[in-house]
Amino acid sequence: MSRGPLNDEKIVDSWTKNASPWIAAIRDGQIESRLACTDGAIVEAVLSCSPKSAVDLGCGEGWLTRKLEDQRVDMIGVDVIPELIEEASRIRPGDYRMASYEDIAEGHLNIKVDAIVCNFSLLGKEPVEDVVRAARSLLNQGGSFIVQTPHPVFACGDAPYRDGWRRGSWDGFAAEFTDPAPWYFRTLSSWVNLFIDSGYLLREIREPVHPESGKPASVILVAGTHT
Ligand SMILES: C[S@@+](CC[C@H](N)C(=O)[O-])C[C@H]1O[C@@H](n2cnc3c(N)ncnc32)[C@H](O)[C@@H]1O
């Protein structure tokens, strides 16, 4: 387990505190890069895998779950924060479940789907590594695991380009946000190796470019099971 002020437990604490402003931020379209680039990119990446069913891990208030349902994908949404799962179910009743990545790694999510999608929701260290490894057993044969995360080269900032815990920040977000979650920075090769070492085949890497800055807003990894 990670110790010190930057650790996996702190991530869940922070999301518990910030569930309400997060719900408002998504409802009111407060995150410009999502509207301009990354929302469309993740929907397109998932649909390119043609899944009939999928699970949205770390679904938050469920916007992506609803968006993919609208595209006729049978969806399950999973998150550890009760307020987010309640909001998702309130906006549109569906198959929402409350579970942490730790729960999933321990085998408490008994489902089989064609795709797993994580949109900016793989934030920590051990629980992320454990859930990625364990999630293979949730996939039907030929299934896909699609992850969108900030592009490491651009999210790195002035710190050295190597894996490690980073302090979070709500810069650019509404004043209601508090106590930002730390996050575990991974280089691009670490993301790739996380999937390969967990027994997946890396099928594709996408780098959605923000239309105004001309820089990658994120990276999307599409991994699959070996057939
Ligand atoms: C940046 S939000 C993204 C939410 C959603 N995927 C979206 O695109 O709006 C990160 C999400 O990951 C969830 N999360 C973080 N750590 C988690 C864990 N250990 N188990 C389950 N969910 C977790 C948080 O509760 C939060 O909803």
The ligand as a Tripos MOL2 file, in Angstrom:
@<TRIPOS>MOLECULE
LIG
   27    29     1     0     0
SMALL
NO_CHARGES

@<TRIPOS>ATOM
      1 C1        -12.4140   12.2960  -13.2010 C.3       1 LIG1
      2 S1        -13.7660   11.3170  -12.6160 S.3       1 LIG1
      3 C2        -14.3420   10.6420  -14.1550 C.3       1 LIG1
      4 C3        -15.7760   10.1910  -14.0910 C.3       1 LIG1
      5 C4        -16.3450    9.7130  -15.4170 C.3       1 LIG1
      6 N1        -15.6150    8.5760  -15.9410 N.3       1 LIG1
      7 C5        -16.3860   10.8280  -16.4260 C.2       1 LIG1
      8 O1        -15.8360   10.6890  -17.5180 O.co2     1 LIG1
      9 O2        -17.0090   11.8740  -16.1310 O.co2     1 LIG1
     10 C6        -12.9590    9.9250  -11.8150 C.3       1 LIG1
     11 C7        -13.9240    8.8710  -11.3020 C.3       1 LIG1
     12 O3        -13.1830    7.7280  -10.8800 O.3       1 LIG1
     13 C8        -13.8180    7.1990   -9.7260 C.3       1 LIG1
     14 N2        -12.8470    6.4160   -8.9490 N.ar      1 LIG1
     15 C9        -11.6420    6.8170   -8.5180 C.ar      1 LIG1
     16 N3        -11.0390    5.8560   -7.7970 N.ar      1 LIG1
     17 C10       -11.9040    4.8020   -7.7800 C.ar      1 LIG1
     18 C11       -11.8510    3.4890   -7.1910 C.ar      1 LIG1
     19 N4        -10.7870    3.0900   -6.4670 N.pl3     1 LIG1
     20 N5        -12.8940    2.6710   -7.3770 N.ar      1 LIG1
     21 C12       -13.9770    3.0700   -8.1330 C.ar      1 LIG1
     22 N6        -14.0820    4.3060   -8.6910 N.ar      1 LIG1
     23 C13       -13.0580    5.1520   -8.5290 C.ar      1 LIG1
     24 C14       -14.2640    8.4510   -8.9780 C.3       1 LIG1
     25 O4        -15.2440    8.1730   -8.0050 O.3       1 LIG1
     26 C15       -14.7590    9.3330  -10.1120 C.3       1 LIG1
     27 O5        -16.1120    9.1480  -10.3870 O.3       1 LIG1
@<TRIPOS>BOND
     1     1     2 1
     2     2     3 1
     3     2    10 1
     4     3     4 1
     5     4     5 1
     6     5     6 1
     7     5     7 1
     8     7     8 2
     9     7     9 1
    10    10    11 1
    11    11    12 1
    12    11    26 1
    13    12    13 1
    14    13    14 1
    15    13    24 1
    16    14    15 ar
    17    14    23 ar
    18    15    16 ar
    19    16    17 ar
    20    17    18 ar
    21    17    23 ar
    22    18    19 1
    23    18    20 ar
    24    20    21 ar
    25    21    22 ar
    26    22    23 ar
    27    24    25 1
    28    24    26 1
    29    26    27 1
@<TRIPOS>SUBSTRUCTURE
     1 LIG1         1 GROUP 0 **** ****
